[in-house]
Amino acid sequence: MFQLSRRALPFLLAVPLLAFAAPAAQAMPPVVTLSSPVGHQAVNPPSFAGTAGKNEWESSEIAVDIYAGNGVAGKPIVIGNAILSRETGAFSGTLPAALADGTYTAQARQSNSEQEIGRSEPLVFTIGAEATPTPTPTATATPEPAPVVAAATPEPTPAPVVVAPATKPAAPYVCASRRDFTKHVFRPAGTKLRVAATLNGRKLKSKIGDEMIRIRVNLRGEPKDTYTLRVAITRTRADGKRITTVAVEQINYHTCIPTKKPSY
């Protein structure tokens, strides 16, 4: 009986080790979604938006790959970049270059500290004029014969009418903008920053601070119109890579303050 217990002892000691052994935890790739671009795009280059993982071990840099055709085969022809908001998990931006007319597929991706990559579902969109539908022909009604009208007796010639001289038209309604303000943009991490700010294609001056980038938007004297502000920032990351991100995708200002009332 004593010998049997000694033989069984090693097996009894091994049981807890087998029972409490657990597989090593494995990291999961980030969960990425892409909501635009999809369908026909009226603006070229098109903008993109979506959500991604906002945990500290997930990268704040989002890439959007653009493939030619309906699918993600081969290499992307254009890559858009955006910075993720850690608070909301949202990202947005505009492609760096315009696309030729045709069909394209967009797919967003994000990496984590384990070098795992999460990808969104692909979205198909088109660039170019939409096809105009062929109108359906309508049946032409047969015209009815016009009734025969007897000749009327001529009326007497009316007396001449004296027309007063035409008055000078009122002056047109004149208005001009009086807006002049500073746009603040958060400064991204990196060195050798270069800011490209434009207002309807016109370059604006900017000042780079420790935390903010200040851009003066002067609309004084401008006529009634829509003014679009875009800001792109080029910087060097800690790994030496030079990237360009879109800090302000598109902000429209509609402004016109009347300076002279019309006279009646």
C-alpha positions as CSV (number, residue, x, y, z in Angstrom):
1,M,0.0,0.0,0.0
2,F,2.9,2.3,0.8
3,Q,4.6,1.6,-2.5
4,L,1.4,2.4,-4.4
5,S,1.2,5.8,-2.8
6,R,4.8,6.7,-3.7
7,R,4.2,5.8,-7.4
8,A,1.0,7.9,-7.5
9,L,2.6,11.0,-5.9
10,P,4.3,12.5,-9.0
11,F,1.0,12.3,-10.9
12,L,-1.0,13.9,-8.1
13,L,1.6,16.8,-7.9
14,A,1.2,17.4,-11.7
15,V,-2.6,17.8,-11.6
16,P,-2.7,21.4,-10.2
17,L,-0.1,22.5,-12.8
18,L,-2.3,21.2,-15.6
19,A,-5.5,22.5,-14.1
20,F,-4.2,26.1,-13.7
21,A,-2.2,26.4,-16.9
22,A,-3.9,29.1,-19.2
23,P,-3.1,30.1,-22.8
24,A,-1.2,33.4,-23.2
25,A,-3.4,36.4,-24.0
26,Q,-3.3,37.6,-27.5
27,A,-3.8,41.2,-28.6
28,M,-6.7,42.0,-31.0
29,P,-6.3,44.2,-34.1
30,P,-8.0,47.6,-33.9
31,V,-11.6,47.9,-35.0
32,V,-11.9,50.4,-37.9
33,T,-15.0,51.7,-39.7
34,L,-15.2,54.0,-42.8
35,S,-18.4,56.0,-43.5
36,S,-17.2,58.0,-46.5
37,P,-16.5,58.4,-49.4
38,V,-19.3,56.3,-50.9
39,G,-21.3,56.7,-54.1
40,H,-20.9,59.6,-56.5
41,Q,-18.5,62.3,-55.2
42,A,-19.2,65.9,-56.4
43,V,-16.0,67.3,-54.8
44,N,-12.6,66.2,-56.1
45,P,-10.4,65.4,-54.2
46,P,-13.1,63.7,-52.0
47,S,-13.1,63.8,-48.2
48,F,-13.2,60.7,-45.9
49,A,-14.4,60.1,-42.4
50,G,-14.8,57.2,-39.9
51,T,-14.0,55.8,-36.5
52,A,-11.2,53.7,-35.1
53,G,-9.7,52.3,-31.8
54,K,-8.9,55.1,-29.2
55,N,-7.0,53.0,-26.7
56,E,-3.5,54.2,-25.8
57,W,-1.8,51.1,-27.4
58,E,-3.6,51.9,-30.7
59,S,-2.0,54.4,-33.1
60,S,-3.5,57.8,-33.5
61,E,-2.5,57.9,-37.2
62,I,-5.1,56.6,-39.6
63,A,-4.3,55.8,-43.2
64,V,-7.0,55.5,-46.0
65,D,-5.9,53.5,-49.0
66,I,-7.5,54.3,-52.4
67,Y,-7.6,51.5,-55.0
68,A,-8.5,51.8,-58.7
69,G,-11.6,49.9,-59.6
70,N,-14.2,48.0,-57.6
71,G,-12.0,46.2,-55.1
72,V,-8.8,46.3,-53.0
73,A,-6.6,44.2,-55.2
74,G,-3.0,45.4,-55.9
75,K,-1.4,48.5,-54.5
76,P,-3.2,51.7,-53.5
77,I,-2.8,54.6,-56.0
78,V,-3.4,57.3,-53.3
79,I,-3.1,57.2,-49.5
80,G,-4.9,59.8,-47.3
81,N,-3.8,60.5,-43.7
82,A,-5.7,61.7,-40.7
83,I,-5.1,62.1,-36.9
84,L,-7.6,60.2,-34.6
85,S,-9.4,62.0,-31.8
86,R,-8.7,60.2,-28.6
87,E,-11.9,61.5,-27.0
88,T,-14.4,60.5,-29.7
89,G,-12.5,57.9,-31.7
90,A,-13.4,59.8,-34.9
91,F,-11.2,60.8,-37.8
92,S,-11.6,62.8,-41.0
93,G,-9.6,64.3,-43.8
94,T,-9.3,65.0,-47.5
95,L,-7.2,63.0,-50.1
96,P,-4.0,64.8,-51.0
97,A,-4.6,64.9,-54.7
98,A,-7.5,64.9,-57.2
99,L,-8.5,61.7,-58.9
100,A,-9.3,61.0,-62.6
101,D,-12.9,60.2,-63.5
102,G,-13.7,56.6,-62.7
103,T,-14.6,54.1,-60.0
104,Y,-12.5,53.7,-56.9
105,T,-12.4,51.7,-53.6
106,A,-11.5,53.2,-50.2
107,Q,-10.3,51.2,-47.1
108,A,-9.1,52.7,-43.8
109,R,-6.4,51.0,-41.6
110,Q,-4.9,51.4,-38.1
111,S,-2.1,49.6,-36.3
112,N,-1.4,48.9,-32.6
113,S,1.7,48.5,-30.5
114,E,1.9,44.8,-31.5
115,Q,2.1,45.8,-35.1
116,E,-1.3,44.3,-35.8
117,I,-3.4,46.1,-38.4
118,G,-7.1,46.6,-38.4
119,R,-8.9,47.4,-41.6
120,S,-12.4,48.7,-42.4
121,E,-14.9,47.3,-44.8
122,P,-14.1,48.7,-48.3
123,L,-16.3,51.5,-49.8
124,V,-16.9,52.0,-53.5
125,F,-17.2,55.6,-54.9
126,T,-17.1,57.3,-58.3
127,I,-15.6,60.5,-59.6
128,G,-17.0,62.3,-62.7
129,A,-20.3,63.5,-64.1
130,E,-23.3,61.4,-63.4
131,A,-25.2,59.8,-66.3
132,T,-28.2,61.8,-67.3
133,P,-31.3,59.6,-67.5
134,T,-33.1,59.4,-70.9
135,P,-36.5,61.2,-70.5
136,T,-39.6,59.2,-71.3
137,P,-41.3,60.6,-74.4
138,T,-44.9,61.9,-73.9
139,A,-47.7,61.5,-76.3
140,T,-48.6,64.6,-78.3
141,A,-52.2,65.5,-78.1
142,T,-54.0,66.1,-81.4
143,P,-54.9,69.9,-81.6
144,E,-58.5,70.8,-82.0
145,P,-59.5,73.0,-84.9
146,A,-59.7,76.7,-84.0
147,P,-63.2,78.2,-84.1
148,V,-64.0,80.5,-87.0
149,V,-64.4,84.1,-85.7
150,A,-66.3,86.7,-87.8
151,A,-64.4,89.8,-88.7
152,A,-64.9,92.5,-86.0
153,T,-65.8,96.1,-86.7
154,P,-62.7,98.3,-86.4
155,E,-62.6,100.5,-83.3
156,P,-61.8,104.2,-83.5
157,T,-58.2,105.2,-83.2
158,P,-57.4,106.1,-79.6
159,A,-55.9,109.4,-78.6
160,P,-52.1,109.4,-78.2
161,V,-50.9,108.7,-74.7
162,V,-48.2,111.0,-73.2
163,V,-45.5,108.9,-71.4
164,A,-43.7,110.5,-68.5
165,P,-39.9,110.4,-68.6
166,A,-38.4,107.3,-67.0
167,T,-37.0,107.8,-63.5
168,K,-33.4,106.7,-62.7
169,P,-33.3,103.2,-61.2
170,A,-32.4,102.9,-57.6
171,A,-28.9,102.2,-56.7
172,P,-28.1,98.4,-56.2
173,Y,-27.9,96.9,-52.8
174,V,-24.2,97.1,-51.8
175,C,-22.7,95.0,-49.1
176,A,-19.2,94.0,-48.0
177,S,-17.6,91.8,-45.3
178,R,-16.2,93.2,-42.1
179,R,-14.9,90.0,-40.6
180,D,-11.3,89.7,-39.4
181,F,-10.4,86.9,-37.0
182,T,-7.7,84.3,-36.1
183,K,-8.3,80.6,-36.5
184,H,-6.6,78.4,-33.9
185,V,-5.4,74.8,-34.8
186,F,-3.8,72.4,-32.4
187,R,-0.1,71.8,-33.1
188,P,0.6,68.1,-33.8
189,A,3.7,66.3,-32.4
190,G,6.8,66.4,-34.5
191,T,9.5,68.7,-35.8
192,K,10.2,70.9,-38.9
193,L,6.5,71.9,-39.2
194,R,5.3,73.5,-42.4
195,V,1.8,74.9,-42.5
196,A,-0.2,75.4,-45.8
197,A,-3.3,77.4,-45.2
198,T,-5.5,78.6,-48.1
199,L,-8.8,80.5,-48.3
200,N,-10.5,79.9,-51.7
201,G,-7.0,78.9,-53.0
202,R,-5.3,82.1,-51.7
203,K,-2.4,81.5,-49.3
204,L,-2.8,82.8,-45.7
205,K,-0.1,83.7,-43.2
206,S,0.3,81.4,-40.1
207,K,2.3,81.5,-36.8
208,I,3.4,78.3,-35.1
209,G,3.3,78.4,-31.3
210,D,4.3,75.8,-28.7
211,E,0.7,74.4,-28.5
212,M,-1.3,76.1,-31.2
213,I,-1.0,77.3,-34.8
214,R,-2.6,80.7,-35.4
215,I,-3.9,81.6,-38.9
216,R,-5.3,85.1,-39.6
217,V,-8.5,85.1,-41.7
218,N,-9.1,88.6,-43.0
219,L,-12.4,88.9,-45.0
220,R,-12.7,92.7,-44.7
221,G,-14.0,94.3,-47.9
222,E,-14.8,91.0,-49.6
223,P,-18.0,90.7,-51.5
224,K,-20.8,88.3,-50.7
225,D,-19.6,84.8,-51.3
226,T,-18.7,81.5,-49.7
227,Y,-15.1,81.4,-48.4
228,T,-13.5,77.9,-47.8
229,L,-10.6,77.5,-45.4
230,R,-8.2,74.5,-45.7
231,V,-5.1,73.8,-43.5
232,A,-2.5,71.0,-44.1
233,I,0.5,70.5,-41.8
234,T,3.7,68.7,-42.9
235,R,5.9,67.4,-40.1
236,T,8.7,65.0,-39.2
237,R,7.8,62.2,-36.7
238,A,10.1,60.8,-34.1
239,D,11.0,57.9,-36.5
240,G,12.2,60.4,-39.1
241,K,9.3,59.9,-41.5
242,R,7.9,63.1,-43.1
243,I,4.1,63.1,-43.3
244,T,1.4,65.5,-44.2
245,T,-1.9,65.6,-42.3
246,V,-5.1,67.7,-43.0
247,A,-5.7,69.7,-39.8
248,V,-8.7,71.6,-41.2
249,E,-10.5,69.7,-43.9
250,Q,-13.0,72.4,-45.0
251,I,-14.7,75.3,-43.1
252,N,-17.1,77.5,-45.1
253,Y,-17.7,81.1,-44.1
254,H,-20.8,82.9,-45.4
255,T,-20.5,86.5,-44.8
256,C,-21.9,89.8,-46.1
257,I,-22.7,92.7,-43.8
258,P,-24.7,95.6,-45.5
259,T,-22.8,98.9,-45.6
260,K,-25.4,100.9,-47.6
261,K,-29.1,100.5,-47.5
262,P,-30.9,100.8,-50.9
263,S,-32.8,104.0,-51.5
264,Y,-36.4,103.9,-52.7
